[in-house]
Amino acid sequence: MDENPYLSRDVRPPFDRMSAGSLAAGVNEAVERAERELEALVALRAPRTFDNTLGALDDLIERVSRAFGFARHLTQVNSSPELRKAYNEVLPSYSAFMAKLPTHPGLWRAVQAYAETDEARALDGVRERHLRKTVQEFRRAGAELPAAERERAQELRIELTQLSTRFSENVLDATNAFEMIIRDEAELAGLPASVVARARAAAEARGEEGWRFTLQAPSYRPFMKFAAERERRRQMYEAYSDRAAGGDHDNRPIIGRILAARRELARLLGFDDFADLILEDRMLKSGAEAQAFERDLAARTLPHFRKEVADLERFARDELGLASIEPWDLAYVSEAMRRQRYAFDEEALRPYLPLDSVLEGIFSVAERLFGVRVEPVADAPTWHDDVSVYDLLDDGGVQVGSVYLDLYPRESKRDGAWMNPMVTGGPVVAAGAAGGDGQATAFAPHVGAIAANVTPPAEGERALLTHDEVTTLFHEFGHLLHHVLGKVEVPARGSLGSVAWDFVELPSQLMENWCWEREGLDLFARHEDTGEPVPEDLYRALAGSRAFLGASSQMRQLSLGTVDLALHVDYDPDVGGDPIAFGQHLMEPFNLRPEFAHTQFLASFSHIFAGGYASGYYSYKWSEVLDADVFSRFQAEGIFNRETGRAFVDAVLARGDSEDPEVLFRRFMGRDPDPEALIRRNIGAGAERIPDTPS
């Protein structure tokens, strides 16, 4: 009988056989195997070594996490009632197993026993770091707590995992529950022909007359930017902003319980608040330090933001006849002002950005800069017909990884874009064969998936993207390169999950820069019919608009980082009060007018309630500081300078969590980060993103 597909160790996982019917059996078997391996590790009577203690622990965690990771991934990209039911059946047992590991008394004794051996005392490099961080993780998890408190910590972790899953499911269901059917063609005024055509096709697919619009990004975002019908924009905006804030998909009570459980867990573990627990091991070491960073950057940005607001209000009044900008007008007014000021229409750029060409451009940047060749794979098993598979090879033709690209929206798939590191490869040489720098000579391939929701193609045509969608794909491919180029002797320290979250965004945000440079764009931005590059006047309009509303975009991101930290530092669940109202009040100063903050947005803020960014949303802005600074070296030495690219691979991409991030940064830049780099770029010549959703 064939092995359950969720237990596969193949380089090409059998995604086509991973059904709802086999999910529970596969994950449950993985948990049972891990339980047996844990018992054997704890009961071991042989002398403790790195391999039979820490190595064995890492191996059992990796195997059970891989099986569960496949299941979680499929619920994100190809959900169904049956798959969701099976996933929720195994979630408690998996969560309970993972939650008990760092508080397991026998396992803690085994780790302590190894730490006291002569071998452990002689460790150096990444192995010494892994032992030290493993001990630290046990202590941070409550291994030294009394039994009752350890059990309570474990209960809280299990509950938080389940609450996050429910939160995510509610957002997906609430997003899919809304549709707006327009039957009067006059209400389509202002919308680009491509948007109208997709809406018509969406309606026909449902057997509807007219045009169908949804809250999925390729439908929602262009509608809010271009639709002249103000009342329809209001309907779309309110539906989006109030997702999962009532009815059958209400996340409001879940938010309160998540915040209370996080605070209780932090205090059980000896921390003042959840932010201090989370940030102790990151570049910014505490909630207070992260809040200080947010306040400082907001103060630097505020004068520029006020000027942008005045300009927007003047334009809306004088050019559009709007006496007052409402929240559902913001993207529309911003886009109209950008078109007038820079003669830039993002839809005019779309024909130059076919998806297949964009992917070729991404692959070309990876090869020219980092020595990574990308080759298509035929007939690899996938979870959906939309998915394509590629292998990544190094300069010597050795496969370093594979990537699965799943780029179009569908109702079975969650919103947004992300890179999922599904398999972290490890050294395939004998233990101890690595050099003193922690590098191994050969590694099993890493496997990752990039999921996105970019504009799908009309029937029989190529998919044409917006520039923002292009930067999104470059961003996620930066995460993938960080994953597949890792060469760390200890896989647990090579995993992206072990990299400090306020550093892990550096490679992804750095990659976005090549979308703005003429030399980078010319690699892939070619007209779908003529093959001509982007005309100089259109490129100048794009480049000139880069700083447009840079302060507004920055304030939007700072508002989200500020409310995230405040909910985990200042908000007291024991006192009561509506956390959404608490967040609305905090976000008022960051908005065009205070009432712009009065939405139910937190009910769908998956980043902090279901996506791992709790107390860490500031990481986007902190990583932008690092990215703006790092790119200055590429600009100075040549954006396709292979030596500079190789230096970045060696200093950052290959290193995972083998050293502290500040050490890796200094190794590449020769100094500490310059905070002014972000202000110079985002406002002086900064990244433009019309504020509508968190990035």
N, C-alpha and C positions, 0 to 999 in steps of 0.2 A: 504494500500500500504506500502511495506517495506521501512524503512528509507534508504536514500542513504548510501552506505557502507562507504564512506569517512567520514561520520559523526558518525560512530560507536564508542561507549564507551565500547565495550566488552573487556574482558581480552584477548580473542582470536579475534583480528580484522579480519573481513571477507575479507582477501586479495584476495581470489579466485573470489570475486564479484567486486573487484575494477578495473573496465575496463576504457578504454579511453572514452567510451560513457557516463559513470556516473561521470567522473572526474570534468568537468566544472560545472555541476549542484551542485555537492557536495561542492566544494570549494566556489563557489559563494554563496550558501546558508549559509555556515559557516561565510563568510565575512559579509553577510547581518545581520545575528543574532548578530555578534559581534558589528556591527554598532549600532543596537538597544540597546544592553546592555551598550555600551559606552554612548549613549545619556541618558539612565536612570541613569547611575552612575554620570554623570555631573549634571543632573537636580535634584538629590536627595536633599530633603529638611530636612530629618531627621538628627540628630546630626551625625557628621562624626566619624566613628570608623575604627579600623584596618580592620575588616572583610568587611564592606560595601564600603570601599574605596580601600585600597591596595589589600585586598583579592579578591574583585570583579574584579579589574583590572587584577590581575594575572589569575583569572579563565577565563576571556574572551580571554586573550592572549593565554592561554593554549589550549582552545577549537579550536580556529581558526588555531593555529599553528599545532595542531595535524592533522587536516584535510589536510592542505597544506603539512605537513611533510610526510603523506602517499603518496601523489602525487609525491613529490620530490623524495622520496625513490624509487618508482617504475620506475621513469625515469632513475635512476642510475643503477638499477639491472635488469630491463626487458623492456628496451626502445623499442619503435616502432614509426613509423611515425605518427600514429594516437594518441598515448599517448603523444608524444612530442608536437604535434599541440594543443591538449587540454590543456596541461600544460602551454604552452606559451600564450594561450588565457586568463588564469586566473592569470598569473604571474603579470601583471600590477595592477589589482585591489587588489590583496593580498599585493603586495609591497607598494602600495599607502596607504593602511590601516595601515600597520605596521610602515611605515615611518612617518605618521602623529601623531601617538600616543605620542611620547615624545615632540612634538611641538604643541600639541593641547592646545589652551589657556584655554578652560574650564576645561580640565583634569588637567592641571598644577595648576589651581586655587583650584581644589578639593584636590589635593595632598598637596598643601600649607596649605589649611584650616585644613586638618587633622593634619599636622605637628605642628600646633599651639594649638592643644587641650591638655588638661591635660593628657588624656590617652597616647598620643604620647610622651609627655615629660617624662612620667613614664616608657616607654618601656625599656627593657634591653635584653641582649642576642641576639638571631638571629632576633627577631622582630625589635629591635632597629637598628641592622645592615641593615636589609632589607629597613626600612624607609630611613635611611641615604644614602644607595646606590641608592635607587630609586630617591631621590631628586638629587643626584649627576648625575645620568643618564639623567634626564630631562635637567639639566643645560648643560651637555656635548653635548646633542643633539641640543641645541639652543633654549630651551623653553623661555629664557629671551631675545632673539633677536627681533629686529623690525619685523613686519609682513612680509615684502618683503624678508628679509633674511631668516626667518623661512621657507617660501615657497620654496626659492631656495635650502635650505638644504634638504628639503623633495624631491624636484625634483632630486637632485643629488643621494640620497639614492635609489630612484626608478631606476634611470638610471644604477647605479652600480649593482643592483641586476640583471637587464636584461643583462648587458654586461657580467657578470660572467656566466650566463646561456649559452649565446652564445659561450663564450670561452670554456666551458666544452663540449658543443655539438660538436664544431669544433675538439677538441682533440679526442673525441670518433670516429667521422666520419673519421678523418685522420688516426687514428690507424686501423680502419677496412678497409680502402681503399687500403691498401698495402698487397700484398702477394708475396711470392717468390716461384715459382715452380721449383724444381730441377728434371731433368730427367736423368742425368748422375750419376749413383751410385758412381762413383769415387769421386764426389764432396761432398760426405757424410763422407769422411774420418775424423776420430777423434770423431765423434758424438757417444754417447752411444746408445746401441741397443734400449733402452726404448724411447729415443728421436726420433730415426729413425722410430720406430713403430708408434708413435703418429703422426708423419708427414705423413706417408703413409696413416693412417686412415683419416687424415684431407683432404688429396688429394682425396681419394676415396669418401668421403662425398660430395665433389664438382664435382664428375664425372671426375676428372683429373687423368692422368697418372703421376706417379712419387711421389714426396714428397713435401708437402705444408708447408711453414713456414710463420709465421705472426709476428706482433709486440706485440702480447699479451705476457705477462711475461713468462708463461711456455714454450713458443716456442722461444722467443727472447733470454732470458738469457742463457739457455744452449747452444744455437747456438753460441753465442759470446764467451763463455768459451771454447768450445770444437771443433768447426769446424776448421779443418786444412786448408781448402781452403780460402786463404787470400782475394781474390777478392770477394767472396761471403760474407765474414764478412764485407768488406767495404760497399757493397750494403745494408746489413741489418743495419749497424751502421748509415749510412747517411740517410736512410729512417726514422729510429727512431729519430735521432737528429733533423731532419728537419720537423717533424710532425707539421701540422697546421701553416706552415710558408709560405704558398702560395696557389695558385689555388682556389678551391671552399671552402676551409676550412681555410682561412688565418686569423690568430689571431694577426698579427702584428699591424694593425690599432686599434684593440680593446685594445691592451696593452697600446698604447699611450693615448687613451681616458680614460681608467681606471685610469692611473696615474694622468692625469690632473684633473679628477673629484675628486679623493681622496685628492689631494692637495688643490683644491678649497674648498672642504668641511671642511678640517682641519682649513684652515685660516678663513673661515666664523665663525667657532666655537672658534676662539681665540688661536689656536695652531700654532706654527711655521711650522709644517709639520705633515704628516699623522702618522708617527711613534710616535710622542709625544701624539697625540690624542689616539692612540690605546694602548700605553703602560702605560699611567698614572695610570691605575688601576691594573697593573701586578707587579710581583716581581721585575723585572728590570723596573724602573719607567719612563724611557725616551729613545728616540732613541739614545742619546749620551751614556747612560749607557749600552745599549745593544751593541752598536758598540765597546765600550771599552772592554766588555766581549769577543766579537769576536776577536778583535785585540790581547788581552792578550793570549787567548787560541791558536790562530794561531802562535804567537811568541814562545810559549812553544812547539808547535808541529813541527815547521819548521825544526829544526835540524834533528829530527827523519825522517821526510819526505824526506829530501835531501839524507839521507843514503839509504832509501828504493828505491828511484829513481835510485841511482847509482847501487844498487844491481839488480834491474829489468833490467836495460840497459846491465849490464854485462852478466846476464843470457841469455837475448834475443840474444846477439851477440855470446856468446860462446856455448850455448846449442841448440839454435834454428836457428842460422845462419841469424838472422835479424840484418842488419847493423843499422837500426833505427826503433824504435817502433813508429807506427802510432796509432791514436786514436782507430781504429778498432782492433788493436792488444792487447790493454791493458788488457782486461779481459782474453784473451787467454794466453798471456804470464804469467799473474799473476797466473792463475790456474795451468799452467804447472810447474811453479816454486814452488808453494805450494805442488803439488804432489811429486816433487822431494825432496824438503827440509824436508817434514814431512811424506813422504810416505802415504799421505792422499788423497784419491780419494773420493770426495763427492758422486759419484755414487755408491761406494762400501757401503756407509751408507744407501742408499735408501731402500734396502730390509728390513732394521730394523725399518723403519719409515712408516708403513701403516697408512693411515689417521685415520681409526677407532681406532687403538691403540693410536695414538697421542691424539685424543679427549679424550679417557679414561684417558690418563696421565694428560691432562689439568684439567679434572674434579677431578681427584684424588688429584692433588696439591691443588685445591680450597677447597676440603673437609678436607684434612689433616692439612692444614695451616690456613684456614679461617673459617672452620666450615660450608661450603656451599656444600650441596648435590645436584647433578645434575641428573635429571630423564628425560628419553625420553617421548615425548607426541605423541600419535598416532592420526592420522586423523585430526590434526589441519589444518585449511585452510591456504594455502600459495600461493605465486605468481608464483612458478615454481616447477616442479617435483624434482629438485635437492635440494630443501630446506628441512631441518629437524628442528624440534622444540623441545626445552627442557625447563623444569621448574627448577628453582633453589630454594631450600628450606634451611632454617636455621637449627640450632641444634634442635630446637623444632618441626621441621616438617612443619613450616609455610612457605608458598610460599612468597619469596621476589622478584621474578621476573621470566621472561621468556626470552629466546633467540632464534632467528631464525638464523640458519647457512646456508649461501649460498656461497659455497666455490669454485665452478668451473668456469672457464672462459667461456664466450659466447659473441657473437658479440653484443647482446643487453645490455651488462653490461659494465660499465666503468672499466678501468684498476685500478690496485692497490688493497689495502686492507683497510678496515675502519670499525669502529663500529658506528652504527647509533642509538642514544638513542631515540627511537620512542615515548615512553610514560614514563613520570616521575610520579611515584606514590606519594601519599601524605598521611598524617595522617588520620586515620579514627576514631579518638577519638574527643570528643567535644573540641571546642576552649578553650584553657586555661588549658587543662588537661595535657599538657606536663610539664616536670620538668623544673627547672630553667636553665638546661644546654641545652635546646632547643631540647631535644629528646622526641619523641612521643612513646607511648607503642605499637601501631599497625599501619601498613602502607599498603596502596593498593600496589599491585605488580608493579614493574617497567618492562618495555618491551624494549628490544634492539635487534638489528640485527647485525650480523657480516658477512660482505661480503669480499670475497677474490678471488684470481685467482690462486689457487694452481694447481699442476699437476693433471689432471683428470685421471681416471683409463682407461686402455685399456679394450676392450670389454671382459666381463667375468672375469676380474681380480680386485684386490684391488688397490686403489690409493696409490702410493708410493711417499713420499715427499722427498725433499731435506731438509737438516738441516736448511737452511735459511727460507724455507717455514714453518717449524715447529716453529721457533722463531717468525715469523710473526703471527701465530695463537695464540701463548702464549701472544704476545703483545696486540692483539686486545681483547683477553679475559681479560687481565688486565684492559682495558678500561671498559669492560662490568661489571666486579666486582665493579669498582668504581661507576658505574651507579646503579646497582641493590642493593648494600649494603648501599646506602644512606639512612640516617634516620635524615632528617632535618625537623623541624616543618613547615617551610615555603617552599613549593615545589620550588618556584622560586629560592631560595638559595640552594636548593638541586640538581638542574639541573646541568649536566656537562657543559652546555653552560654558566653557571655563574662562573665556576671555572677559575681562571687565566690560560691563555693558556701556560704560562711558568711553570706551576705546574701540569697541567692536564696530561702530559705525564709521570709523575713519576710512577703511578701504572702500566702502560702498559709496560714501559721499565724495571721496576723492575721484572716483571713476566718472561722476557726473560732469566734471570739468571738461572732458573731451567732447561733450555735446555742444559746448559753447565756442570752442576754438575753431577757426576757419580750417586749420590743418586737420583737425579731427573730423569735422563735418564732411569735408571733401572725400573722406574714405567711404562714406555710405549715403550721403544725402544727394540722391540723383532722381531726376524727374521720372515718374513711372512710365511715361510714354517716350520721351526723347533721350533720357539718360543724361541730360544736362545737369551740371552742378547748380547749387542754389545761386541765383543771380546776386551780384554784389550789393545792389540796393536792398534786396530782401534780407541778405545776411546782415548788412549794416543796421537795418531796422530791428532784426532779432537781437543783435549784440547791444544796440542802443537801449532796447527795452529791458535788458537784464536787470538793471538797478531799479526799474519801475516798481513802485510800491514795495521796495525792499524792506523798509522799516515796518510797513503794515504786516507783511508776511512774518517778519521777525517778532513783532509784538503778538501775533496770533500764536506762534509756537511758544513764546515765553509765557503767555497766559495759561497754556495747557501744562507746561512744566511747573508753573507756580501753583496751580490748583492741585496738581498731583502731589507735590511735596506738602502742601498745607493740609490736604486730607490725611496724610500719613504722619504729620508732625503735630499740627495745631488742632485739628478737629478731634473732639472727644466724643466717641460714640456713647459713653456712659451718661453724658449730660443730655443727649438726645438732640433733636433738631434735624431738619431735613438736610442731608449732605449735598443734595443738588442745589438747594437754596444757598447753602454755605459756599459752594463753588461759584454760583452765579454772582454773588456779592464780590468775591475775590477777583473775578474776571472783568468786572465793570471797567476799571481804569485802563484796560488793555484794548478796549473797543472804541469804535467811532463815537458811540453814545452808550451810556450805561445799559439801556434796555436791550442793546444788541446781545448782551450776555445772558438775557433772561430766556434761555431755551432749556430743553431737557437733554441737551447733548451728552451729558455725562452718562445717561442711560445706555448709550451706544459706544462709549469710549473704551473699546476693547483693548487698546494698548495697555491700559493700567488695570483693567479688571479681568482680562482674559488673555493678554498677550505677553506678559512677562516684563512690562515696563513700569510696574508699580514702584514709586519713589525714584524712577529712573528716566522719566520722559525728558528731563533736562539733558539727557545724554545726546539727543539730537543736536542741540545747540553747542554743547561742549565739544562734540565730535566735529562740528562745523568749524570751531576755532582751530582744532588740530588740522582739519582738511585744508582750510584756507591757507594756513601756514605751510603745510607740507607742499601744496601745489606751487607755492612761490619758488621752491627749489626746482621743480620741473620747468617752470616758466624761465628761470634763469639759465638752466642747462640744456633746454630743448625738450618740448613735451613728448617727443618720441626718442629721447636719448636712452639707448639701451642700457648704458652703464647706470644711469639714474634709476631706471626701472628695476634692474637687477639688484641695486642697492636697497630698493624698497622691498623687494621680495626677501632678501636676506635679513633685513632688519625687522620687518613687520609681518609680511604675509606668510612666511615659512615658520614663524616662531610661536604662534598660538599663545598660550599662557605659560611659556617656558621661562619668562622673566617678567618683572613688573612692567606695565605699559609705559611708564615714564622713562624707564631705561631704554626700551625699544625706540621711543620717540627721539630721545637724545642721540641714540646711535645713528639714526638717519639724518637728523637735522643738526646735530652738534651743539644743541642748546635746548633750553626749556621753551614751551609754547609761548607765542606772542599773541595775547588776547586782542590786540588792535587789528590783527589780520582779518578777522571776521567783519569788523566795522568797515574796514577799507573795501572789502569785497561786496558785502551784502547791501551796503547803503551807498558807498562811493561808487562801487561797480558790482553790485550784489545780485544774488540769485533772486529772480522774481517768481513768486507763486501767489496768484490771487487767492486770498484766504477763504477757503470754503471747507476743507476737511484737513485733519491732521495728516502730516506726511510721515 
